[in-house]
Amino acid sequence: TYGWNLGNTLESTCGVGCWAPAPTQTLINSVAGAGFNTVRIPCAWDSHANQSTYQIDPTYMATVKQTVDWCIAKGMYVVLNDHWDGGWLQSSLTGTVNSTINAKVKSYWTQIANTFKSYDGHLLLACTNEPTCNTTAQTNELFVYYQTFVNSIRATVPS
């Protein structure tokens, strides 16, 4: 019913805590105590990944997971996404599918889905935030990345 955005923390491209203080359990407890039942956690996965292997930094992933866990422990819903993140996806749409972007989407969301695969409906995943699509070709390109996102997550679900 009531949502709150954990902005300028985990989506910082220069590291957790460089734009605003790192999230704490005290902060999340106060958000829940104020009556919020949903927290949006924007993340910068690409900025915290090895650009050769597309592996997300384990320390960063652990910080995101801890923050999600604090929220869910308070009974809140969480929306976890990739936010701006230097524009590697949402600002890079040309109308032609880029195999590097598609590979990153697959790698990042497979890792994220595996990290959170035991979670219930309190955790929602969103591929990107406010992508810039000005043409049908850009929209179609984005839909390819979205399908990769969906396929990557579904591949982690036990049958």
N, C-alpha and C positions, 0 to 999 in steps of 0.2 A: 504493500500500500504506500509506504513512504520510503523513498530512496535517497541515498547519500553517495556522493562521488569521492573516492579516495584519490584525489587529483594531485599531480605534481610530486608523486612519491615513486611509484614503481614504473611509471612510464618515462622517467627521466633518462635521457640518452647518455648522460654523463655519470650515471651511477646512482644507486639508491641513496637518498638523503642530500643530493646536491642541489635540488630545486626546492625542497621542503623536507622537514624532518622525516626520517624513516617511520613506517607504521609501527605502532606498539599495541600490546594487548590493552593497555589502559585507554588508548584512543578508541579502539574498537568497542570496548566495554561502555565507554561514554556515548558513543554513537547509538548503540543498542539501548542504553538507558534513556536516551532522548526520544525513543519511540520509533526509530528507523528500523525497518525490517528487510531492507535490501541495500546492498553495497555494490557499487560498480568499482571494479579494480582494473584500471587501465594499465597495461604493461608494455614494455619495450623489449620484446623477445629478440629481435634482430640486433639491437644494440648490446645485448648481453649474450651473444653467441659467437662461436668461432666461425669466421667467414669462409673457411676452407671446408670444414666438416659439417657446418650448420648445427653443431651441438650447443645447446643452451648451457650456460655456465651453471654448474650444480649449486653453487652458493646462491645465485640469483633465484633459481628454481625453488630452493629450500625457503628463501625469504617469501616468495609468492605463496608457496604452500602453507607456511606458518600463518600468514595473513588470512588466507582463505579459511584455515582451520579455526582461527579466533572468531571469525564471523559466523561460521556454521555452528560453533559451540554455543553461540548466543542465539541460535535459532533463526539467523538471518539468511536470506538468499544472496547469492553472489553472482554478478555478471563479470566474467573475466574475458578481456579482449586484447587484441594488439592495437595499440593506440599510436597514431602518427609514426613514432619510432623512426624518425629521420626521413619518413616518406618512402621507404623502400618498397612498399606495396601500394598504399592508397594514393600516393601522389605520382606513381610511376606508370599509370595506365596509358598505353599508346594505341591500343586497338589490335595489337598483335600479342599473343601469349608469349611470355618470356620464360624460357625453360628454367632459368636460375630462380626467378621469383616463384615459379610453381614448385621447384624442388625445396625451396625454403619453406613454403606453406606446408608441404607434406612433412618435412622433417620436424619443424617446430610443433605443429599440431599433433603429430604422432607422439612426440615426447610429452607434451602437455596432457594429452588424453591418457597416456600410460600412467602419468603421475597421479591423475585424478580419477582413474577408471572405477574405483570402488565407491565413489561419491554418488549421492542420490540427486534428486531433482532440485536440491538447494543450490546446486552449482550449474550455471549456464555459461556456455562458451560462445563467443562472437569473434569471427575471423578478423574483422577490421573495424575501423571507425571512420565514418564520413568519407568514403572513397570519392575521388573526383572523377566522375564519368560525364563527359559532355557530348559523347556520340554513342550511337548504337554499337559500334565496334568496341569502344571502351567498356561498355556494359557487358557485351558478350565475353570479352576477355576476363572481366571481373567474375562472371559466372563460372568460367573454367576454374579460377582459383577457389571460388566458393565450393565447387564440386569436389575439388581436391581436399579442401578442409573437411567436408562432410565424409568423404571416403576415408580419410586418415583417421578420423575419430571412430567411425564405425568399424574399422579394421582392428581396433583395440578392444572391442566389446566381445566377451566370450560368447560363443554360439550355443 
